[in-house]
Amino acid sequence: MGRIGATEIIIILVIVLLLFGGKKIPELMKGLGTGIKEFKDASKGDQATSKKEEETK
């Protein structure tokens, strides 16, 4: 098994387009972006909390 090339990516994108349709894809990407943003915010919050706990020790 090799790396994923341009042809494979194009095939995957076409399949996704056929499955979800053109109107649904922006909604899926928005949800994905929101999820990533929340994950980053939560991880930053955890780091800030752990730094505050270390300073109080």
Phi, psi and omega in degrees: 000129179257194179283161178280125181261184182296321181297317180294321179296318179297318179297316179298316179297321178295318179296317178298318179298319179292322182288316188258338181083161184292331183281331186276334184298315178300324177294320179295318180293323178296316178297320178295316178297319178296318179296318179295319180297315179297322179296315179297316179298319180293321180290325176293321178296321178294321180293319179295320179296317181292326177294320179295322180292323180292325181291329182281345182282000000 
